[in-house]
């Protein structure tokens, strides 16, 4: 009887079983506490109706959360940058390219070997016939100039 009542309220059969079980548990708990209802059947129906309403509110809340997460994920998706972000990235790339071209030849070569070929300082020094300290200075110089070039486009 209680299961068919819950089904008529629009819950799935899996939800019905959970709601019926919860309703009976609440009836038992109230009896244990010494507050046995005068009409156990009426009490069960009220509990079941309230549990169905609670389940509906919970489902609606979870659905809203799910939609909000989808919107948030779409906004944070790196695969879909905004036009402003694309323009900023392109301008930064152009400034970086110009700054790399403006570096002294050896400093540019040292920097590229270090960052893009992942060579250690000693390997670069041996390859170019310079000291490790010269390699370190060239990398520091390149980083400083590239940082300055990229920060030119930052908003104040």
N, C-alpha and C positions, 0 to 999 in steps of 0.2 A: 504494500500500500504506500509506504513512505517513498520507495524508489520511484514508483509511477508518478507520485506527486512532484518529486524533484524533476523528473523527465519532462513533465508538463510545463514546468517553469523554464524549460529551454536549455538544460544542461546535457552534455554528452553522457553516454553511459559510464565512461570511466570517471567523470566528475561526479556522477550520481552516486556511485558506490562510495567514493570518498566522503561526500556530503552526508550520506545516510550513516556511515560509520561514525563520523564526527558528531552528528546529532545524537546518536545513541550514547556515545561517550559523555557528552555534556549532560544528558539525562541521568546517567549513572553518577557522575560527579555531584550533581545537585542533590541526588538522593543520599549519597555518602555524607554530604555536609549537613544532612538533616533538613533539607528544604525540598522535600519531595513534592512535585506539583500535584494539584488536585486532579488535573486531567492530563495524564502522561501523553495521550495521543495528541491532544491540542498543543501541548508543550513541544512535542517532537515536530509538529507541523510548523510552529512559529520558529523554532531553531533552524529547521531546514530552509524555510523561506529566507531567514536572515543570512544563513550561510551561502545560499544561492546569490543573494544581493552582494554579499562581500566578495564572492568569487567573481562576479561580474565587474565590480569596481576594480579588483586586482587585475583582471584581464585587460580592462581599459587602460589602467595605469601602465601596465607592461607594454601595451601596444603604443602608447604615447612615448614611452621611453625609447622603444625600438625605433620609432620614426625620428625622434630627436637625435638618436645616435647615428642614424643613416645620414641625416642632414649634416651633423657635425663631421662625420667621416668624409662626406663629399667635400666639405669645405677644407678639410685638412689633407685631402688626397694630393700627394705630391705629383701625381700623374696629370693633374689638371690645374696648373698654375693660372693665376689671373693674368690679364693682359698687362697690368702694371708690373707684376712680378717678372713676366717675360721681358718687358722693356728694361727693367732694372738689371736683369741678368745679362742681357745683350750689351747694355752700356758698360757694365762691369767687365765683361769679356773684352770689349774693345779697349777700355782703359788699361787692362792688364796686358793685352797684346802690345799696345803702344809702349807701355813701361818696360816690357821685356826687350823690345827692339831698341829702346833708348839706353839700356844698360851697356857698360863697357863689354867688349866681346868676351874677355876671359871671365868676367863676373857672370855673364849670361850663361856661358858654357858650364861653369862650375855649378851654378844654380840648377840648370836643367839636368846635369848628370846626377846631382844629389837628389832632387825632388822627383824626377820622372824615370830615372834609371836606377834609383835607390842605391847608388854607390856610397860607400863610406868615405869619410874625409881622406883617409890614407890612400884609398884606391884612386880618388880623384887627383891627389897630389902626385902620385906615381905616374898616372896617365898623362898629366899635363906638365910634369917636370917642375913643380913648384913645391913650396913647403906646406905642411898641414896648416900652419898659422895663416898663410896666404889664402888657402881654401876657406878657412873659417871667416876671415875678413871679407872675402868676396861674397860668401853666402849672407853674411850680416848686411852687407851693403845692398845686395839684391833684395833681401827681405824688407829692408827699410824703404827702399825706393818703391817697391811694389805696394807696400802698405800705404805709403803716401798717395800713390796713384789711385788706389781703390778708395781711400777715404775722401778724395776730392768730390766724389759723387754722393757722399752721405748727406742726408738732410741735416741742417744745423740743430 
